[in-house]
């Protein structure tokens, strides 16, 4: 069952941060025989090795020695020329024997050549090392699909020597294109592939991975949110299974369609299934608070709970009713629609519907789009104002999503202001409350393999262990003890309203989860500078101690105060303080208070960190807005303000004097909040501002493309050519590249290719293609767009359905 979440619903204090870190200490493991390796790699933490098996080149394995306890890892290398062939290179290594196995990921048949950078002749390997040799298919480790074994001449002689500089040359067998990587060999045993080259370089400590999506893409990937027709067919046992070689994810129609299982490579379920209040659902919160009904009793401890439509069901294990299910074979998308139960009440059906579209988008990623439709007129009991209208309430935090994890996975991870933070949730001192983060993801795992959740709004988390206080608490997939990790998103919910979400579920390493997070626009902080216009809608702004007008604002956001300390909050989207010297607020103030303030919180801060009583300072800037009935644009100077530096996650507008008494009739009418003067806006603000999902798929069409997502120039036109029953794709746009610019393509899971591949596709396939016009020649440095907007000047993205003719 779910445990008390009252801490979610505080005022400003509910936005607190607790970021003291504790790094996980590695434990020793016994060395193991490496599959397909000639030379066993001994555990880096010690333990006696076992005898190596027969390697892929036919040599006999050597007896393992004692594991090394330290040493310097491989250093990052440079690449020449442009890499259009290889995306990841790793090395397992035995420092005692000099034996190694090279692991590679490439979508192409591949030849490899190894040499010493200083020209020293190599000894061993079983073939002429000056020649290229084909890498063999191998799936021993996730993320790698090819391998090549390197034997020493004799044990400890020749081979790959420690702490030496080597050059790996790769040749694409289809195109003869070549690419090379320089690396320094390890000085310690590596019992799993040590990355010597990858998308973010070797052993990268860079603050953010390379973006994989162009700036300007729709927050929801321009998903149309169109229901898939229900044919009446249902999956076996009500379970919708998404599975490939890496990930297995199950949604269960007997649990409202919620996610009940996520695992990697057949491993243990990451999700706790103790009851229907656990799992991996979205949990919505809205007024009335508390919400009670005499005909629907609440369970013990839930009496003070607000309205809480839960995707899965209620506290008595009554599932939310699934009223529609559809499947689109062309895209592999499953669709469900339910009527949500109010979690704290027994068998209470709310006026809230969850519609969900899910599909695999990669070998270890399932993407999930949500449309949450609320109509409180359909609830069993409504609260209405004196005019008979449904009452409005302040904003609340939504758990979107909430992960109750199998307690065997005890480590949670996220990206703080100083890098990746990992905390052991078996220690209550490591619990977190509404913790702002820098990158849009969180993870739960065993310290090396994780389930990750990433999306455009995943910047604030609660974590803890639930169920420990229950007598006889048990762990595991079905145990009462679970790890609780929830993404908290502030939302203002109208009595009749629609909310949209998208998030990806990822399995793998922290590096893989971070890389997946770059698919989301908000992962690039340059996109998050405040550029909010309320001309059309209020977007994701929300209030505390106040209400607002409808989501469709009609030109302005009207904030009506309901009690003291009224405030209106921006979305939680981190941006660089250095990029925002001034915040311009355009508003009319219908309140006796003319002194207002902007307060802010930064990544890595506790609530207590925003004030310094000893110095009499607080993270708040005072500004004046006359209450003369006119609209004023006020430039609030942020640069030079105490602690306006680093990364700012969220800001809010409130009264400087917070003792409002009485509050009746006090309103603010806000037209915009921007980093630029609204009288002279830039040609293209970095932040698209208050964006609602795109429901049309014809925005800015490019002639000849299939299903156009978006584009800002006619840079790509996809043409299909039949070849012996298969189809080849080519770009026939004829776009003339300006001097110094190049085209970079992404085709499904490939990376950074400068021409569409000669691959022949099967009719009926759906292929996602992105084209970028950039000064980059590798695609590895697109992040330069953050400081140089001319680095990328055009892009297009298209989903192409391969023709059946």
PyMOL commands that set and color helices and strands:
alter all, ss='L'
color gray80, all
select helices_A, chain A and resi 6-9+12-15+236-238+253-255+376-378+428-430+510-517+521-523+525-528+577-579+607-610+678-680+782-786+789-791
alter helices_A, ss='H'
color red, helices_A
select strands_A, chain A and resi 79-80+86-94+99-106+110-116+133-134+136-137+146-150+165-172+178-184+190-197+239-243+247-252+258-264+280-283+309-310+321-328+333-342+349-362+365-375+396-406+411-416+419-424+432-436+441-445+450-454+460-466+482-491+496-508+531-533+542-544+546-548+557-561+567-569+575-576+582-590+595-602+611-612+617-618+620-624+632-637+647-655+667-674+707-711+718-723+726-731+742-747+760-761+766-774+792-801
alter strands_A, ss='S'
color yellow, strands_A
deselect
rebuild
show_as cartoon
